[in-house]
Amino acid sequence: MTVPDPYFPQHGDHRYGVAHYDLSLTCRLDGNRLDGRAQLQVVAHEPLTSLELDLGAFTVTGVSVDGRKARYRHRHHRLRVEMPVPVEAGGEARLSIGYRGSPKPMPGVLGDAGWEELDDGVIVAAQPYGAPSWFPCNDRPDDKATYAFAVSAPTGYTVVANGRLQETRRSANAVTWSYRQDEPMAPYLATVSIGRYAVQRLDATVPMTVLVPSDRHVELPASFRRQPEMLATFTDLFGPYPFSSYTVVVTADDLEIPLESQSVSTFGANYLVDEWSSERLVAHELAHQWYGNAVTAGGWDDIWLHEGFACYAEWLWSEASGRESAAEHARHHWDRLAALPQDLVLGDPGAADMFDDRVYKRGALLLHTLRRRVGEEAFRSVLRTWVERHRYGNAGTPELRALVAEIAADPAEDLFTDWLEKAALPALPA
């Protein structure tokens, strides 16, 4: 996008992109203190004499650009940096930003998001605008970058961040955990979890681990143990798993909802139950690694592409594992939606309703209707080609419509129009 995202125009700066973030963080859990150094490799999309970053309520201790001290102003969660030397369009610059303070979630129309203190630890649940709660960033879903994390935490605590663990280094009273996320990632998908965890490894085709509270014996219920089966099912349907590993963190605290980040998902202890209500969400967050993380919508108005695909993946897993078919789930949820207000437009729900359950279920119903319309072979081709073609990038509804028209004998234009552009709930095919 060459303009601010209409849902959150106060976030991000479209005049440049970030190619790489290198974050060095020292976290003191007692008192919730964070000392950070962020280095950003930026690329100018147009001539730059200044740029703006998103950063929460921290004290900025200094900014430099290509080793030169830079003037800056930090107010209202925006950090404006004056470039010591103008950067031409296509040119690059390396920013170094020091900051410290007590991290707080970012406020917004959907409530607080981002850094969250637990009874004994920390998690980050940044979707959609919480990334600035812990590091300076260009907070746009269409600005993907690679990441390196070096997070120091007290001895006895485990640190999880995106990507693969590279090393741990011990000092007198702390351990530094270093991770690399080499596949491009949107800032809202960056995460860190710090807590007292025990690691349980699952036998899967990629490194797959579950971290559970170490202060009590936890036997993983089948809803979590079946993740290797889910991975095999989704790999068959969606294509190869797009990252080098997958980690699930289960906190000692109860959490209202689980949340996926790139290569990491976070659940509360209340989800450690052997019930479909938990298992479907375990499948949902895993499916997001393909739909939402590997392929990310360019703007938040296309959130249905994340949640609709992940919700339909729940139904596909149910079908593959011998439970209710996708058709049975579709009929059940269509009946529920038909009884609700018909005042949400799936293709542009608005910032306040972007995580309304109707977005999830209507999106899944659109996909089920498309599956019936174009046939099994074409539908599976759409699922796999979507990820293969747009992996590690951004894509929206126009690209999906074009892909269906390319693959299927029936481009289903009227189907997309009815489901995405009209508030009335379309009929479900027999």
C-alpha positions in Angstrom: 0.0 0.0 0.0 1.2 3.5 -0.8 -1.1 5.1 1.7 -1.7 4.6 5.5 -3.8 1.6 6.3 -7.4 2.9 6.6 -8.1 0.9 9.8 -5.1 2.1 11.7 -3.8 5.2 9.9 -1.9 6.3 13.0 0.5 3.3 12.6 3.2 2.8 10.0 5.0 5.0 7.4 4.5 4.0 3.8 7.5 6.0 2.6 10.0 3.3 3.5 10.3 -0.4 4.3 12.4 -2.3 6.8 14.5 -5.2 5.4 15.8 -6.4 8.8 15.4 -5.9 12.6 18.1 -6.7 15.0 16.7 -6.5 18.6 18.9 -6.7 21.7 16.7 -6.7 24.9 17.3 -7.0 28.6 14.2 -7.9 30.5 13.9 -7.5 34.3 10.7 -9.2 35.3 10.7 -7.8 38.8 9.4 -4.3 38.1 8.7 -5.0 34.5 11.7 -3.1 33.0 13.0 -3.4 29.5 16.3 -2.0 28.1 16.5 -2.3 24.3 18.7 -1.6 21.4 17.0 -1.9 18.0 18.9 -1.8 14.7 16.9 -1.4 11.6 18.0 -1.7 7.9 15.6 0.5 6.0 15.0 1.0 2.3 13.5 4.3 1.0 10.5 4.0 -1.3 10.8 7.8 -1.9 13.3 10.5 -1.1 13.6 10.7 2.7 14.7 13.6 4.9 12.9 12.0 7.9 10.9 9.0 8.7 8.5 7.9 11.5 8.5 4.7 13.6 5.9 3.3 16.0 7.1 3.0 19.6 5.2 2.8 22.9 5.7 4.7 26.2 9.5 4.3 26.4 12.3 6.7 27.1 14.5 7.0 23.9 18.1 7.2 24.9 19.6 7.9 21.5 19.2 7.5 17.8 21.9 7.2 15.1 21.7 6.8 11.3 24.6 5.1 9.6 26.7 5.8 12.6 25.8 9.5 12.7 23.9 11.0 15.7 20.4 11.9 14.6 17.8 14.3 15.9 14.5 12.8 16.9 11.2 13.5 18.6 9.1 10.9 20.4 5.4 11.7 21.3 2.1 10.0 21.0 3.7 6.6 20.3 5.5 8.0 17.2 9.2 8.4 16.9 10.2 10.9 14.2 13.8 10.6 13.1 15.6 13.3 11.1 18.0 11.8 8.6 21.5 13.4 9.0 21.9 12.9 5.2 18.9 12.7 2.9 18.3 9.2 1.5 17.3 8.9 -2.2 14.5 6.6 -3.4 15.9 3.1 -3.4 18.7 4.0 -1.0 19.3 2.3 2.3 20.1 3.4 5.8 20.9 1.7 9.1 19.1 3.1 12.2 20.2 2.3 15.7 17.7 3.2 18.5 18.3 2.9 22.3 15.3 2.8 24.6 14.2 1.8 28.1 11.2 1.8 30.3 8.3 -0.3 31.6 6.5 -1.9 28.6 2.8 -1.4 28.4 0.2 -2.7 25.9 -0.8 -0.4 23.1 -4.3 1.0 23.4 -6.7 1.0 20.5 -10.3 0.5 19.3 -10.1 -3.3 20.0 -8.6 -2.8 23.5 -5.0 -3.2 24.6 -2.6 -5.3 22.6 1.1 -6.3 22.9 3.3 -6.7 25.9 1.4 -8.5 28.7 2.6 -9.3 32.2 1.7 -12.7 33.6 1.9 -13.8 37.2 5.4 -15.0 36.6 6.6 -14.0 33.2 5.6 -12.2 30.0 3.9 -12.8 26.7 3.4 -10.6 23.6 0.1 -10.8 21.8 0.5 -8.0 19.3 -2.2 -8.4 16.7 -3.1 -6.0 15.2 -1.3 -3.0 16.6 0.7 -4.1 19.7 4.2 -4.5 18.2 5.3 -1.0 19.3 4.7 -2.0 22.9 8.2 -3.6 22.9 10.2 -2.4 19.9 10.4 0.4 17.4 8.9 -0.7 14.1 7.2 0.3 10.9 3.9 -1.2 12.1 2.2 -2.2 8.9 1.1 -5.7 7.9 2.6 -5.2 4.4 6.1 -4.3 5.6 7.8 -7.7 6.2 11.4 -8.1 7.3 13.8 -10.7 8.7 14.5 -10.6 12.4 17.3 -11.4 14.9 16.5 -11.4 18.7 18.9 -11.5 21.6 16.8 -11.5 24.8 18.4 -11.6 28.3 16.2 -12.8 31.1 16.8 -14.0 34.7 18.3 -17.4 35.2 15.7 -20.1 35.5 13.4 -18.6 32.9 12.9 -19.8 29.3 12.7 -17.3 26.5 10.8 -18.1 23.3 10.9 -15.8 20.2 10.2 -16.3 16.5 12.3 -18.6 14.4 15.1 -21.0 15.4 17.1 -20.8 18.6 20.7 -20.1 17.7 22.4 -20.2 21.1 22.1 -19.4 24.8 24.8 -17.5 26.7 25.0 -17.4 30.5 26.2 -14.6 32.7 26.2 -14.2 36.5 22.4 -13.9 37.0 20.9 -14.0 33.5 20.8 -16.0 30.3 20.7 -14.5 26.8 18.6 -16.4 24.2 19.3 -15.7 20.6 16.8 -16.5 17.8 16.7 -15.8 14.1 13.6 -15.5 11.9 14.9 -15.7 8.4 11.5 -15.8 6.6 10.1 -12.2 6.2 7.6 -11.4 8.9 5.1 -8.5 9.6 5.8 -6.6 12.8 2.6 -7.6 14.5 3.6 -11.3 14.2 6.9 -10.8 16.2 6.6 -12.2 19.7 8.5 -13.1 22.9 7.5 -15.2 25.8 9.4 -15.4 29.1 8.4 -17.9 31.8 9.3 -21.0 33.8 8.7 -23.7 31.2 9.4 -27.4 30.6 9.9 -28.5 27.0 8.0 -31.4 25.5 9.0 -32.4 22.0 6.6 -33.9 19.5 7.5 -36.4 16.8 6.8 -34.4 13.6 8.3 -33.8 10.2 9.6 -30.4 11.4 10.9 -29.5 14.9 7.7 -29.1 17.0 7.7 -28.4 20.7 5.2 -27.5 23.4 6.3 -25.5 26.4 4.3 -26.1 29.6 4.6 -24.7 33.1 7.5 -26.3 34.8 6.2 -25.9 38.4 3.6 -28.7 37.9 3.4 -32.0 36.0 1.4 -31.4 32.9 0.3 -34.3 30.7 -0.5 -33.0 27.2 -4.1 -33.8 26.2 -4.8 -35.3 22.8 -5.8 -31.9 21.5 -2.2 -30.9 21.7 -0.6 -34.3 21.1 -2.3 -34.6 17.7 -0.4 -31.6 16.3 1.9 -33.8 14.2 -1.2 -35.3 12.6 -2.6 -31.9 12.0 0.7 -30.9 10.4 0.6 -33.9 8.1 -3.0 -33.1 7.1 -2.3 -29.4 6.5 0.9 -30.2 4.6 -1.1 -32.4 2.3 -3.8 -29.8 1.8 -1.8 -26.5 1.9 1.7 -27.5 0.8 5.0 -27.7 2.8 5.1 -26.2 6.3 6.5 -22.7 5.5 8.9 -22.2 8.5 11.8 -24.1 10.1 10.1 -25.0 13.3 6.9 -24.6 15.3 6.6 -23.9 19.0 3.5 -23.8 21.2 3.7 -21.9 24.6 1.2 -22.8 27.2 1.3 -20.3 30.1 0.5 -21.0 33.7 -2.1 -18.3 33.5 -5.5 -18.7 31.9 -5.9 -16.6 28.7 -9.1 -15.5 27.2 -8.0 -16.5 23.6 -5.0 -18.2 22.1 -3.0 -16.3 19.5 -0.6 -17.3 16.7 2.6 -15.5 15.9 5.0 -16.5 13.1 6.3 -20.0 14.0 4.9 -19.6 17.6 1.4 -19.9 19.1 0.4 -19.1 22.7 -2.3 -20.7 24.8 -3.4 -20.4 28.3 -3.5 -23.3 30.8 -7.3 -23.3 30.5 -6.9 -24.8 27.0 -5.1 -28.0 28.3 -8.3 -30.0 28.0 -9.1 -33.0 25.7 -12.2 -31.3 24.1 -13.0 -30.3 20.5 -13.4 -26.7 21.8 -9.6 -26.7 22.5 -8.5 -29.0 19.6 -10.1 -26.9 16.9 -8.2 -23.8 18.2 -4.9 -25.8 18.2 -5.6 -26.6 14.6 -6.7 -23.0 13.9 -3.5 -21.5 15.1 -1.3 -24.0 13.3 -3.2 -23.3 10.0 -2.4 -19.6 10.4 1.3 -20.4 9.7 0.2 -20.8 6.1 -2.7 -18.4 6.0 -1.8 -15.1 7.8 1.9 -15.7 8.5 3.5 -17.1 5.3 0.9 -15.2 3.2 -0.2 -12.0 4.9 -2.9 -9.6 3.8 -1.6 -6.3 2.7 -4.3 -4.4 4.6 -6.5 -5.1 7.6 -9.7 -4.9 5.6 -8.7 -8.3 4.2 -8.6 -9.9 7.6 -11.1 -12.6 6.4 -8.2 -14.1 4.4 -6.5 -14.9 7.6 -9.4 -15.9 9.8 -11.7 -17.5 7.2 -8.9 -19.8 6.0 -7.9 -20.8 9.5 -11.5 -21.4 10.6 -12.1 -23.5 7.5 -8.9 -25.4 8.4 -10.6 -26.4 11.7 -13.5 -28.0 9.6 -11.0 -29.7 7.3 -9.2 -31.2 10.3 -12.5 -32.3 11.7 -13.3 -34.0 8.4 -9.8 -35.6 8.1 -9.8 -36.9 11.7 -13.1 -38.6 11.5 -15.4 -36.1 13.2 -18.0 -34.0 11.6 -17.6 -33.2 7.9 -16.9 -29.6 6.7 -20.4 -29.7 5.2 -21.9 -30.4 8.7 -19.9 -27.6 10.3 -21.0 -25.3 7.4 -24.7 -26.0 7.9 -24.4 -25.6 11.7 -22.6 -22.2 11.5 -24.8 -21.0 8.6 -27.9 -21.6 10.8 -26.3 -19.7 13.6 -25.3 -16.7 11.4 -28.7 -16.6 9.9 -30.1 -15.7 13.3 -27.7 -12.9 13.9 -27.8 -9.3 12.6 -27.0 -9.0 8.9 -24.9 -5.8 9.2 -21.4 -7.0 8.5 -19.6 -6.8 5.2 -17.0 -9.5 5.1 -14.7 -7.8 2.6 -14.5 -4.6 4.8 -15.8 -5.2 8.3 -14.3 -2.1 9.8 -11.6 -1.9 12.5 -14.0 -2.4 15.4 -15.5 -5.6 13.9 -12.4 -7.1 12.3 -12.3 -10.0 14.8 -16.0 -10.4 15.1 -16.8 -14.1 15.0 -18.9 -13.5 11.9 -15.7 -12.7 10.0 -14.3 -16.1 10.9 -17.4 -18.1 10.1 -18.5 -16.1 7.0 -15.0 -16.4 5.6 -15.0 -20.2 6.2 -18.5 -20.5 4.6 -17.3 -18.6 1.6 -14.5 -21.1 1.2 -16.8 -24.0 1.6 -19.2 -22.6 -1.0 -16.2 -22.1 -3.3 -15.2 -25.7 -2.8 -18.6 -26.9 -3.8 -18.7 -24.5 -6.7 -15.4 -25.2 -8.4 -14.9 -28.9 -7.3 -12.4 -30.7 -5.1 -9.5 -30.7 -7.5 -9.6 -27.0 -8.3 -10.2 -26.1 -4.7 -7.2 -28.0 -3.5 -5.1 -26.4 -6.2 -6.3 -22.9 -5.1 -5.3 -23.8 -1.4 -1.8 -24.8 -2.4 -1.1 -22.3 -5.2 -2.1 -19.4 -3.0 0.7 -20.2 -0.5 3.2 -21.3 -3.1 2.8 -18.1 -5.1 2.6 -15.6 -2.3 4.8 -17.2 0.4 6.6 -14.7 2.6 4.8 -11.8 0.9 1.5 -10.1 1.0 -1.7 -10.8 -1.0 -5.3 -9.7 -0.9 -8.8 -10.5 -2.1 -8.1 -9.3 -5.7 -5.2 -11.8 -6.0 -7.4 -14.6 -4.7 -10.2 -13.8 -7.1 -7.7 -13.8 -10.0 -6.2 -17.1 -8.8 -9.6 -18.8 -8.8 -10.3 -17.4 -12.3 -7.0 -18.8 -13.4 -7.4 -22.3 -12.0 -11.1 -23.1 -12.0 -13.3 -23.4 -15.1 -15.8 -21.2 -13.2 -14.3 -18.0 -11.9 -17.1 -17.7 -9.3 -17.2 -13.9 -9.6 -20.8 -13.7 -8.4 -19.9 -15.9 -5.4 -17.2 -13.5 -4.2 -19.5 -10.5 -4.8 -22.3 -12.0 -2.7 -20.1 -13.1 0.2 -17.7 -10.2 0.3 -19.5 -7.1 -0.8 -23.1 -7.6 0.6 -24.2 -7.6 4.2 -27.0 -10.2 3.7 -25.9 -13.8 4.3 -25.9 -15.7 1.0 -27.6 -19.1 0.7 -25.6 -22.2 1.5 -25.4 -24.7 -1.4 -27.2 -27.9 -0.9 
